[in-house]
């Protein structure tokens, strides 16, 4: 008598190949990933490959297929003899790319990143592959056919070249404790590196260029990612001086489509050992990577602004594990997220000892210090206290050391970007769009002509909506207003400004005042003679869990551009004396990050825990929460919200432990896919580990 189980052991129903006159090619089934931003379509679909596309339809090419009543682009992932569906199969309409531009390891990484962030692979691939340029693709394909692809250039090991006559120690890898095996072939260590100075021989981009050159000299491949064009331009200059323009590849949005796609294909075909670039360069299709360097890993510029909002340092860690490569997350400061990885043992530390750090550090003075406060009673209310003014004057005149430029860091761009009602203190807002009002220049102040920073409409007859007053007072003062003030204070001194609108990369070692917003500070080759860090309290008083970390990071970046105290370098910070100011005075961001991490662990706040954010209409967010099973007791980490966030939008937050992160994110992704397939909760947006939620 047959066993009962056999009754349920039925063969799966699958489609068969339809008959055609000339038959089908070998492995005629294409497994296709559609470029569709829909969660429940994040899987492979079967299509047939006709004879005329047999040669071109290779794994990794971009194709066009019919899906339902529309034509979609997609990626041919693999070819097979097996059909995994009972539906009637369509044929591929067109092979778009001549070359297989989606490399298997990059695809595997994209899938892993999509899983990490609860997103779909197609959304990740949008950031991976640059926009196609057919002529460039045909040119590279012809080179492959003619066997004319050049081999990576030979690179010689660099020699140490001391710069200037500074009394501070000259950069050497031997001074960085923990860096002994950084250039050893086959080494797999992951590191957090903190540089105590960032100019002269310690110029951060020069250090990274030197590392890449040393690795290339032993036929090792290096990938370097920096946050913005300013850093990339300096890194490019260092490498061009040592290796020439063909000695490395560059990937950046500023290149333009043609240059970027050519660089991408050159990397894909193995023509370079060194790849540098901004955010998207982390996906450079190097066949093998020996070392990955990420400068300022927690910079907001290194977070993908579109779904899935991935963090480059997370992708870098995943890719380093995939390639068994070394990973270096480097900065002049120390982010709490990076310190969390150090505390768990995922990263080891690279840095100088205390004696070297003190020898390279400038003298840092806080105007809130009791000694200086007693001698300058107005220091707490003056934007540029007497101490800061005197420090700038002595640095420009060379009273205690050779004269040089003075860096002035301000919080905002513009002239007076923020205005308030002088009577009740309410923020001045545009009557047309509710945007913030500000003064664009001195003439606007004289005319009492405010302008909206959103819509640009001029407001000549302001009236406060709260109290009716027509009087305005200045809030923050921007780069241009500060330049105007210092130009009058130092009439014979050149004044330059640097911000996102007008970015300076470097300045000469000549007396000048350089006013910059955080992140836009140009580098002086010999270091600044002094730095004034203004608006400290205004920056620290902003809302947000990570505000002190970001402000200290801005201060550290500016301070490391200043000469050492031995060479007369002085930094003046105008802020209340709190923990962040103390860390700056000591030039010891690692100890500060360690203390902050301990507090976060006690309070159960990121990065000690993970966080997920749902954004969307109230009913859809509520439905997503209700249908998502959590792999632990709800009272351990309950949902917060939903609460109103923006117009017609609500937000809910979920804090959860690291050890259940994979299960939680997978549950969120599955629930959203199921609701999407039913046409429910289709507009809910998920962000994992957002940096701006608190």
C-alpha positions as CSV (number, residue, x, y, z in Angstrom):
1,X,0.0,0.0,0.0
2,X,1.5,3.4,-0.9
3,X,2.5,5.8,1.8
4,X,0.1,8.7,2.4
5,X,2.9,11.3,1.9
6,X,3.1,10.3,-1.8
7,X,-0.3,11.7,-2.4
8,X,1.1,15.2,-1.8
9,X,4.4,14.7,-3.7
10,X,3.2,16.2,-6.9
11,X,5.4,17.5,-9.7
12,X,5.6,21.3,-10.0
13,X,3.8,22.8,-12.9
14,X,6.2,24.6,-15.2
15,X,6.1,26.0,-18.7
16,X,7.9,24.3,-21.5
17,X,9.7,25.8,-24.5
18,X,7.3,26.7,-27.3
19,X,8.2,25.1,-30.6
20,X,10.0,27.3,-33.2
21,X,11.2,26.6,-36.7
22,X,14.9,26.9,-36.0
23,X,14.8,25.7,-32.4
24,X,16.2,27.5,-29.4
25,X,19.9,28.3,-28.5
26,X,21.7,26.5,-25.7
27,X,20.5,27.8,-22.3
28,X,17.6,29.7,-23.8
29,X,16.1,30.9,-20.5
30,X,17.2,34.3,-19.3
31,X,16.8,35.1,-15.6
32,X,16.0,38.8,-15.6
33,X,16.0,41.4,-12.9
34,X,13.6,44.2,-13.8
35,X,14.3,47.9,-13.3
36,X,11.0,48.4,-11.5
37,X,10.8,50.3,-8.2
38,X,8.2,47.9,-6.8
39,X,9.0,45.8,-3.8
40,X,7.1,42.7,-4.9
41,X,8.9,42.6,-8.2
42,X,12.3,42.3,-6.6
43,X,13.0,38.8,-8.0
44,X,14.1,37.1,-11.2
45,X,11.7,36.6,-14.1
46,X,12.1,34.1,-16.9
47,X,12.3,35.3,-20.5
48,X,13.4,33.4,-23.7
49,X,16.4,34.3,-25.7
50,X,15.9,34.2,-29.5
51,X,18.7,33.0,-31.8
52,X,19.4,36.5,-33.2
53,X,20.3,37.7,-29.6
54,X,22.1,34.5,-28.5
55,X,25.6,36.0,-28.8
56,X,24.7,39.4,-27.3
57,X,22.6,38.1,-24.4
58,X,25.3,37.5,-21.9
59,X,25.0,37.7,-18.1
60,X,25.5,41.3,-17.0
61,X,24.1,43.1,-20.1
62,X,21.2,45.6,-19.9
63,X,18.2,44.5,-21.8
64,X,14.6,45.6,-22.7
65,X,11.7,43.3,-22.2
66,X,7.9,43.3,-22.3
67,X,6.2,43.2,-18.8
68,X,2.5,43.3,-18.8
69,X,1.4,46.2,-21.0
70,X,4.7,48.1,-20.9
71,X,8.3,47.8,-21.9
72,X,10.9,47.8,-19.1
73,X,14.6,47.8,-18.8
74,X,16.3,45.1,-16.9
75,X,19.4,43.1,-16.3
76,X,20.2,39.7,-17.6
77,X,21.5,37.9,-14.5
78,X,22.1,34.4,-15.8
79,X,21.2,31.9,-18.5
80,X,19.6,28.6,-17.8
81,X,17.9,25.5,-19.3
82,X,15.3,25.6,-16.5
83,X,12.0,27.4,-16.5
84,X,10.7,28.4,-13.0
85,X,7.2,29.5,-13.9
86,X,4.0,28.1,-15.3
87,X,3.3,31.3,-17.1
88,X,3.8,31.7,-20.9
89,X,7.2,33.2,-21.5
90,X,8.0,36.2,-23.7
91,X,11.2,36.8,-25.5
92,X,13.8,39.5,-24.8
93,X,13.0,42.5,-27.0
94,X,16.5,44.0,-27.2
95,X,20.0,43.8,-25.8
96,X,20.9,47.4,-24.9
97,X,24.5,47.2,-23.8
98,X,27.3,45.8,-25.9
99,X,29.3,44.9,-22.9
100,X,28.3,43.0,-19.7
101,X,28.6,46.0,-17.4
102,X,27.0,44.4,-14.3
103,X,29.9,42.5,-12.7
104,X,28.8,39.4,-10.6
105,X,30.6,40.5,-7.4
106,X,29.0,44.0,-7.7
107,X,25.6,42.4,-8.2
108,X,26.1,40.2,-5.1
109,X,27.1,43.3,-3.1
110,X,24.0,45.2,-4.4
111,X,21.7,42.4,-3.3
112,X,23.4,42.4,0.2
113,X,23.0,46.2,0.5
114,X,19.4,46.0,-0.5
115,X,18.8,43.4,2.2
116,X,20.7,45.5,4.8
117,X,18.5,48.5,4.0
118,X,15.2,46.8,3.4
119,X,15.1,47.9,-0.2
120,X,15.2,46.4,-3.7
121,X,18.2,45.5,-5.8
122,X,17.0,47.6,-8.7
123,X,17.1,50.7,-6.5
124,X,20.7,50.0,-5.5
125,X,21.8,49.3,-9.1
126,X,20.6,52.8,-10.1
127,X,23.6,54.1,-8.1
128,X,26.0,51.4,-9.3
129,X,26.0,51.7,-13.1
130,X,26.6,55.2,-14.6
131,X,24.4,56.4,-17.5
132,X,25.3,54.5,-20.6
133,X,27.1,56.3,-23.5
134,X,26.8,54.0,-26.6
135,X,29.8,55.4,-28.4
136,X,32.2,54.9,-25.5
137,X,30.8,51.3,-25.0
138,X,31.4,50.5,-28.7
139,X,35.0,51.9,-28.5
140,X,35.9,49.8,-25.4
141,X,34.3,46.7,-27.0
142,X,36.3,47.2,-30.2
143,X,39.5,47.4,-28.0
144,X,38.6,44.1,-26.4
145,X,38.0,42.5,-29.8
146,X,41.3,43.8,-31.1
147,X,43.1,42.8,-27.9
148,X,44.2,46.4,-27.4
149,X,43.2,46.8,-23.7
150,X,46.3,48.3,-21.9
151,X,47.6,46.7,-18.8
152,X,47.6,48.7,-15.5
153,X,50.7,51.0,-15.5
154,X,53.7,50.0,-13.4
155,X,54.1,52.1,-10.3
156,X,57.2,52.6,-8.2
157,X,57.2,52.9,-4.5
158,X,57.1,56.5,-3.3
159,X,59.9,58.1,-1.2
160,X,59.4,60.3,1.8
161,X,59.6,64.0,0.8
162,X,59.7,66.3,3.8
163,X,57.9,69.6,3.2
164,X,58.8,73.0,4.6
165,X,60.8,73.9,7.6
166,X,58.2,73.2,10.3
167,X,59.2,72.3,13.8
168,X,56.5,69.6,13.9
169,X,57.2,65.9,13.0
170,X,57.2,65.1,9.3
171,X,54.7,62.5,8.2
172,X,55.8,58.9,8.2
173,X,53.8,55.7,8.3
174,X,56.0,54.6,11.1
175,X,54.5,57.3,13.3
176,X,51.0,55.8,12.9
177,X,50.7,53.0,15.5
178,X,48.8,50.0,14.1
179,X,49.7,50.7,10.5
180,X,52.5,48.2,10.3
181,X,50.6,45.6,8.1
182,X,48.6,48.1,6.1
183,X,50.6,47.4,2.9
184,X,51.2,43.7,3.4
185,X,49.7,41.7,0.5
186,X,46.9,39.5,1.7
187,X,46.4,41.3,5.0
188,X,42.6,41.6,5.9
189,X,42.6,44.1,8.8
190,X,39.9,46.7,9.2
191,X,40.9,50.0,10.8
192,X,39.7,53.4,12.1
193,X,42.5,55.9,11.3
194,X,42.7,59.3,12.9
195,X,45.2,61.9,11.5
196,X,46.4,64.5,14.0
197,X,47.1,67.1,11.3
198,X,45.9,67.7,7.7
199,X,48.4,70.1,6.0
200,X,52.0,70.1,4.8
201,X,53.5,66.5,4.9
202,X,50.3,65.5,6.8
203,X,47.9,66.6,4.1
204,X,45.2,64.0,4.3
205,X,44.9,63.7,0.5
206,X,48.6,63.4,0.2
207,X,48.6,60.6,2.8
208,X,45.9,58.7,0.9
209,X,47.7,59.2,-2.4
210,X,50.9,57.9,-0.9
211,X,49.1,54.8,0.4
212,X,47.6,54.0,-3.0
213,X,51.0,54.4,-4.7
214,X,52.7,52.1,-2.2
215,X,50.0,49.4,-2.7
216,X,50.1,49.7,-6.5
217,X,53.9,49.3,-6.4
218,X,53.3,45.8,-5.1
219,X,50.6,45.2,-7.7
220,X,47.7,45.7,-5.2
221,X,44.5,47.4,-6.1
222,X,43.2,50.4,-4.1
223,X,39.8,52.1,-3.9
224,X,39.6,55.6,-2.3
225,X,36.3,57.3,-1.6
226,X,36.1,61.0,-0.5
227,X,33.0,63.0,0.4
228,X,33.2,65.9,-2.1
229,X,34.8,67.5,-5.1
230,X,37.1,69.7,-3.0
231,X,38.8,66.6,-1.5
232,X,38.7,64.8,-4.8
233,X,40.5,67.7,-6.6
234,X,43.3,67.7,-4.1
235,X,43.7,63.9,-4.2
236,X,43.7,63.9,-8.0
237,X,46.4,66.6,-8.0
238,X,48.6,64.5,-5.7
239,X,48.2,61.4,-7.8
240,X,48.8,63.2,-11.1
241,X,52.1,64.7,-9.8
242,X,53.3,61.2,-8.9
243,X,51.7,58.9,-11.4
244,X,50.4,61.1,-14.3
245,X,46.9,61.2,-15.6
246,X,46.8,57.6,-16.7
247,X,48.1,56.3,-13.4
248,X,44.6,56.1,-11.8
249,X,40.9,56.2,-12.6
250,X,38.4,58.8,-11.3
251,X,34.7,58.4,-10.8
252,X,32.6,61.5,-10.0
253,X,29.3,63.0,-10.9
254,X,31.2,66.2,-11.9
255,X,32.9,64.4,-14.8
256,X,30.0,64.3,-17.1
257,X,28.4,61.2,-18.6
258,X,31.0,60.5,-21.3
259,X,34.1,60.7,-19.1
260,X,32.5,58.9,-16.2
261,X,31.3,56.0,-18.3
262,X,34.6,55.7,-20.0
263,X,36.4,55.6,-16.6
264,X,33.8,53.0,-15.5
265,X,34.5,50.7,-18.5
266,X,38.3,51.1,-18.2
267,X,38.0,49.9,-14.5
268,X,35.8,47.1,-15.6
269,X,38.3,45.9,-18.2
270,X,41.2,45.9,-15.7
271,X,43.1,49.0,-16.9
272,X,43.7,50.6,-13.4
273,X,45.0,49.6,-10.0
274,X,43.9,52.8,-8.3
275,X,40.4,54.2,-8.3
276,X,39.4,57.4,-6.6
277,X,36.0,59.2,-6.5
278,X,33.1,60.4,-4.5
279,X,30.0,58.5,-3.2
280,X,29.3,56.3,-6.2
281,X,32.9,55.2,-6.6
282,X,32.4,52.7,-3.8
283,X,30.8,50.5,-6.5
284,X,33.7,50.8,-8.9
285,X,33.9,47.4,-10.8
286,X,37.4,46.4,-9.8
287,X,37.7,42.6,-10.3
288,X,39.8,42.4,-7.1
289,X,40.3,44.9,-4.3
290,X,43.2,44.8,-1.8
291,X,42.5,48.0,0.2
292,X,39.5,50.4,0.6
293,X,40.0,53.9,2.1
294,X,37.0,56.1,3.0
295,X,37.8,59.7,4.1
296,X,35.3,61.3,6.6
297,X,33.1,58.1,6.5
298,X,30.1,59.6,8.3
299,X,29.9,62.8,6.1
300,X,26.4,63.6,5.0
301,X,27.8,63.6,1.4
302,X,28.5,59.9,1.7
303,X,24.9,58.9,2.3
304,X,22.8,58.1,-0.8
305,X,20.1,60.8,-1.0
306,X,17.6,58.4,-2.7
307,X,16.2,55.1,-1.7
308,X,17.7,52.9,-0.2
309,X,19.7,55.7,1.5
310,X,22.7,53.5,2.0
311,X,25.8,54.7,3.9
312,X,29.1,54.4,2.1
313,X,31.0,53.2,5.1
314,X,28.5,50.3,5.4
315,X,28.9,49.4,1.8
316,X,32.7,49.7,2.2
317,X,32.6,47.2,5.1
318,X,30.5,44.7,3.2
319,X,32.8,45.0,0.1
320,X,36.0,44.7,2.1
321,X,34.7,41.4,3.5
322,X,33.6,40.3,0.0
323,X,37.1,40.9,-1.4
324,X,39.0,39.9,1.8
325,X,40.5,43.5,1.6
326,X,41.8,45.9,4.1
327,X,39.5,48.7,5.1
328,X,40.5,52.1,6.5
329,X,37.9,54.6,7.7
330,X,39.9,57.7,8.1
331,X,39.3,61.2,9.5
332,X,40.8,64.0,11.6
333,X,38.0,63.4,14.1
334,X,36.2,60.3,15.4
335,X,32.5,59.6,14.7
336,X,30.5,57.8,17.4
337,X,29.4,55.3,14.8
338,X,33.0,54.5,14.0
339,X,33.8,54.3,17.7
340,X,31.0,51.7,18.1
341,X,32.7,49.5,15.5
342,X,36.0,49.9,17.4
343,X,34.4,48.9,20.6
344,X,32.9,45.8,19.1
345,X,36.3,44.8,17.6
346,X,35.2,45.2,14.0
347,X,37.8,48.0,13.6
348,X,41.3,48.4,15.1
349,X,42.7,51.8,15.7
350,X,45.5,53.5,13.7
351,X,46.9,56.7,15.2
352,X,49.8,58.6,16.6
353,X,50.9,58.5,20.3
354,X,50.2,61.4,22.7
355,X,53.7,62.9,22.2
356,X,53.3,63.1,18.4
357,X,49.8,64.4,18.7
358,X,50.8,67.2,21.1
359,X,53.8,68.1,18.8
360,X,51.4,68.5,15.8
361,X,48.5,70.2,17.6
362,X,48.0,74.0,17.6
363,X,47.3,75.9,20.8
364,X,43.5,75.9,21.3
365,X,41.9,78.6,23.4
366,X,38.2,78.9,24.3
367,X,36.9,82.4,25.0
368,X,34.6,80.9,27.6
369,X,37.7,79.9,29.7
370,X,37.5,81.8,33.0
371,X,41.0,83.2,32.5
372,X,40.1,84.9,29.3
373,X,36.5,85.7,30.3
374,X,37.7,87.8,33.3
375,X,39.9,89.9,30.9
376,X,37.2,90.3,28.3
377,X,33.8,90.7,30.0
378,X,32.1,91.2,26.6
379,X,33.5,87.9,25.2
380,X,30.3,86.0,25.9
381,X,28.1,88.4,23.8
382,X,30.5,89.6,21.2
383,X,30.5,87.6,18.0
384,X,34.3,88.3,17.4
385,X,35.7,88.8,20.9
386,X,38.8,90.8,21.6
387,X,40.9,87.6,22.0
388,X,39.9,86.4,18.5
389,X,40.5,89.8,17.0
390,X,44.0,90.1,18.6
391,X,44.9,86.5,17.6
392,X,44.0,87.2,14.0
393,X,46.0,90.5,14.0
394,X,49.1,88.9,15.5
395,X,48.9,86.0,13.0
396,X,48.6,88.3,10.0
397,X,51.5,90.5,11.3
398,X,53.7,87.6,12.2
399,X,54.2,88.8,15.8
400,X,55.2,85.4,17.3
401,X,55.8,83.3,14.1
402,X,56.0,83.8,10.3
403,X,52.9,85.6,9.1
404,X,50.3,83.6,7.3
405,X,46.6,83.2,6.4
406,X,43.9,83.2,9.1
407,X,40.9,80.8,8.8
408,X,37.6,82.0,10.0
409,X,34.9,79.3,10.3
410,X,31.3,80.5,10.3
411,X,28.1,78.5,10.6
412,X,26.2,79.8,7.6
413,X,26.6,81.0,4.0
414,X,25.1,84.2,2.7
415,X,25.0,87.7,4.4
416,X,22.4,87.6,7.1
417,X,20.6,84.3,6.3
418,X,18.3,84.4,9.4
419,X,16.0,87.1,10.6
420,X,13.7,87.3,13.7
421,X,11.1,89.6,15.0
422,X,12.9,92.0,17.4
423,X,9.9,92.2,19.7
424,X,8.7,88.5,20.2
425,X,11.6,86.6,18.7
426,X,9.5,84.7,16.2
427,X,11.4,83.6,13.0
428,X,10.6,86.0,10.1
429,X,8.8,84.1,7.4
430,X,7.7,84.8,3.8
431,X,4.0,85.6,3.4
432,X,3.9,83.7,0.1
433,X,5.6,80.3,0.9
434,X,6.4,80.5,4.6
435,X,10.2,80.3,3.8
436,X,12.8,82.0,6.0
437,X,13.6,85.6,5.3
438,X,17.2,87.0,5.2
439,X,19.2,89.9,4.0
440,X,21.3,89.1,0.9
441,X,23.8,92.0,1.2
442,X,24.6,95.3,2.9
443,X,22.4,97.3,0.5
444,X,19.4,95.1,1.4
445,X,20.1,95.9,5.1
446,X,20.1,99.6,4.4
447,X,16.9,99.3,2.4
448,X,15.2,97.0,5.0
449,X,14.6,94.7,2.0
450,X,14.4,91.1,3.2
451,X,14.3,88.2,0.7
452,X,12.9,84.7,1.0
453,X,15.5,82.0,0.8
454,X,13.0,79.6,-0.8
455,X,11.0,81.5,-3.4
456,X,13.3,84.6,-3.7
457,X,10.4,87.1,-3.3
458,X,11.5,90.4,-1.7
459,X,9.7,91.5,1.4
460,X,9.7,95.3,2.0
461,X,6.8,95.6,4.4
462,X,7.4,92.9,6.9
463,X,4.8,92.4,9.7
464,X,5.2,89.7,12.4
465,X,2.3,87.2,12.2
466,X,2.6,86.7,16.0
467,X,2.7,90.3,17.4
468,X,2.5,92.6,14.4
469,X,5.8,94.2,14.9
470,X,7.7,95.5,11.9
471,X,11.1,95.5,13.4
472,X,13.6,92.8,12.5
473,X,16.8,91.7,14.1
474,X,19.7,89.5,12.7
475,X,20.0,85.9,13.6
476,X,22.9,84.1,12.2
477,X,25.5,86.0,10.3
478,X,26.8,84.4,7.1
479,X,30.1,84.3,5.2
480,X,29.5,87.5,3.3
481,X,28.5,89.5,6.4
482,X,31.5,88.2,8.3
483,X,33.7,89.1,5.3
484,X,32.2,92.6,5.4
485,X,32.9,93.0,9.1
486,X,36.5,91.6,9.0
487,X,37.2,93.6,5.8
488,X,36.5,96.8,7.7
489,X,38.5,95.5,10.8
490,X,41.6,94.6,8.7
491,X,41.4,97.1,5.7
492,X,44.8,96.3,4.1
493,X,44.3,92.5,4.3
494,X,42.9,90.3,1.4
495,X,39.6,88.7,2.4
496,X,38.4,85.5,0.7
497,X,35.3,83.4,1.2
498,X,34.6,79.7,0.6
499,X,31.2,78.0,0.7
500,X,29.2,75.5,-1.3
501,X,28.3,78.3,-3.8
502,X,32.0,79.3,-4.3
503,X,34.4,76.7,-3.1
504,X,38.1,77.3,-2.7
505,X,40.4,74.2,-2.7
506,X,43.7,75.8,-1.6
507,X,45.0,79.2,-0.6
508,X,48.6,80.6,-0.7
509,X,50.8,80.8,2.4
510,X,50.4,84.6,2.5
511,X,48.6,86.8,5.0
512,X,44.9,86.8,4.2
513,X,41.6,86.2,5.9
514,X,39.8,83.1,4.7
515,X,36.1,82.8,5.7
516,X,34.6,79.4,5.2
517,X,31.5,77.4,6.1
518,X,32.0,74.0,7.7
519,X,33.4,71.5,5.1
520,X,34.4,74.3,2.7
521,X,37.7,75.2,4.3
522,X,40.5,75.4,1.8
523,X,44.0,74.0,2.6
524,X,47.0,76.2,3.1
525,X,50.1,74.1,2.2
526,X,52.1,75.4,5.1
527,X,49.1,75.5,7.5
528,X,47.1,78.5,8.7
529,X,48.8,80.8,11.2
530,X,45.5,80.9,13.2
531,X,41.9,79.9,13.1
532,X,38.8,81.6,14.6
533,X,35.9,79.2,15.1
534,X,32.8,81.5,15.4
535,X,29.2,80.9,16.1
536,X,30.0,77.9,18.3
537,X,27.0,78.3,20.6
538,X,24.6,78.8,17.7
539,X,25.9,75.5,16.2
540,X,25.7,73.5,19.4
541,X,22.2,74.8,20.3
542,X,20.7,73.3,17.2
543,X,18.3,70.3,17.7
544,X,19.6,66.8,17.0
545,X,21.3,63.9,18.7
546,X,24.4,64.1,16.5
547,X,24.8,67.9,16.6
548,X,27.7,67.9,19.1
549,X,29.5,65.2,17.0
550,X,29.1,67.2,13.8
551,X,30.2,70.5,15.4
552,X,33.3,68.9,17.0
553,X,34.1,67.3,13.6
554,X,33.9,70.7,11.9
555,X,36.1,72.2,14.6
556,X,38.7,69.4,14.3
557,X,38.8,69.6,10.5
558,X,39.5,73.4,10.8
559,X,42.0,73.0,13.7
560,X,44.1,70.3,11.9
561,X,44.6,72.8,9.1
562,X,46.4,75.1,11.5
563,X,50.2,75.1,12.2
564,X,51.4,73.3,15.3
565,X,51.8,75.3,18.5
566,X,55.6,74.9,18.1
567,X,55.2,76.9,14.8
568,X,53.0,79.5,16.4
569,X,49.6,78.1,15.4
570,X,46.6,79.2,17.5
571,X,42.9,78.3,17.4
572,X,40.2,80.4,19.1
573,X,36.8,78.9,19.6
574,X,33.9,81.1,20.7
575,X,31.5,78.7,22.6
576,X,30.5,77.8,26.1
577,X,32.9,75.5,27.7
578,X,31.2,72.1,27.5
579,X,32.4,68.5,26.7
580,X,32.9,69.2,22.9
581,X,34.9,72.3,23.6
582,X,37.1,70.4,26.1
583,X,37.7,67.7,23.5
584,X,38.8,70.4,21.0
585,X,41.1,72.1,23.5
586,X,42.8,68.7,24.2
587,X,42.7,67.8,20.5
588,X,41.5,64.3,21.6
589,X,38.3,63.4,19.7
590,X,38.7,59.6,20.4
591,X,38.3,60.0,24.2
592,X,35.2,62.2,23.6
593,X,33.6,59.7,21.2
594,X,34.3,56.9,23.7
595,X,32.5,58.8,26.4
596,X,29.6,59.7,24.1
597,X,29.2,56.0,23.1
598,X,29.0,54.9,26.7
599,X,26.2,57.4,27.3
600,X,24.4,56.2,24.2
601,X,24.7,52.6,25.4
602,X,23.2,53.5,28.8
603,X,20.3,55.4,27.2
604,X,19.7,52.8,24.4
605,X,20.3,55.3,21.6
606,X,22.0,54.9,18.2
607,X,24.6,53.7,17.3
608,X,24.3,51.5,20.4
609,X,21.0,50.3,18.8
610,X,19.7,50.3,15.3
611,X,16.8,52.4,14.1
612,X,14.2,52.1,11.4
613,X,12.0,55.0,10.2
614,X,8.7,54.7,8.4
615,X,7.3,57.8,6.5
616,X,4.0,58.0,4.8
617,X,0.2,58.6,5.2
618,X,-1.1,57.7,8.7
619,X,-3.2,54.7,7.6
620,X,-0.4,53.2,5.5
621,X,2.2,53.6,8.2
622,X,-0.2,52.1,10.8
623,X,-1.0,49.2,8.6
624,X,2.7,48.5,8.0
625,X,3.4,48.4,11.7
626,X,0.4,46.2,12.4
627,X,1.4,43.6,9.8
628,X,5.1,43.5,10.7
629,X,6.0,40.6,13.2
630,X,9.0,41.5,15.4
631,X,11.4,38.7,16.3
632,X,11.4,39.7,20.0
633,X,9.1,41.0,22.7
634,X,7.6,44.3,21.8
635,X,8.3,45.9,25.2
636,X,12.0,45.6,24.5
637,X,11.9,48.1,21.7
638,X,8.4,49.4,20.9
639,X,7.4,51.6,18.0
640,X,7.4,55.3,18.6
641,X,4.6,57.0,16.8
642,X,3.2,57.4,14.2
643,X,3.3,61.2,14.8
644,X,2.7,64.1,12.3
645,X,5.9,64.9,10.5
646,X,5.2,67.0,7.4
647,X,2.1,67.9,5.5
648,X,0.0,64.7,5.0
649,X,2.9,62.6,6.3
650,X,3.4,60.7,9.6
651,X,6.5,59.1,11.0
652,X,7.1,56.1,13.2
653,X,10.5,55.0,14.6
654,X,11.6,51.6,15.8
655,X,14.7,51.0,17.9
656,X,16.0,47.5,17.9
657,X,19.1,45.6,19.1
658,X,22.0,44.8,16.7
659,X,21.6,41.1,17.2
660,X,18.1,41.0,15.7
661,X,18.8,43.6,13.0
662,X,18.7,41.2,10.1
663,X,15.4,39.7,11.2
664,X,13.7,43.1,11.8
665,X,14.8,44.6,8.5
666,X,13.8,41.4,6.6
667,X,10.4,41.5,8.3
668,X,9.8,45.1,7.4
669,X,10.8,44.4,3.8
670,X,8.5,41.3,3.5
671,X,5.6,43.2,5.0
672,X,6.0,46.1,2.6
673,X,6.3,43.7,-0.3
674,X,3.1,41.9,0.7
675,X,1.2,45.1,1.1
676,X,2.6,46.4,-2.2
677,X,1.4,43.3,-4.0
678,X,-2.1,43.8,-2.7
679,X,-2.0,47.5,-3.6
680,X,-1.9,48.6,0.0
681,X,0.6,50.9,1.8
682,X,2.4,51.6,-1.5
683,X,3.8,55.0,-0.6
684,X,5.4,54.2,2.8
685,X,9.1,55.0,2.7
686,X,11.6,53.0,4.9
687,X,15.0,54.4,6.0
688,X,17.4,52.3,8.1
689,X,19.8,54.1,10.4
690,X,18.9,57.6,9.3
691,X,21.2,60.3,10.8
692,X,18.6,63.0,11.1
693,X,15.7,61.5,13.1
694,X,16.6,62.8,16.6
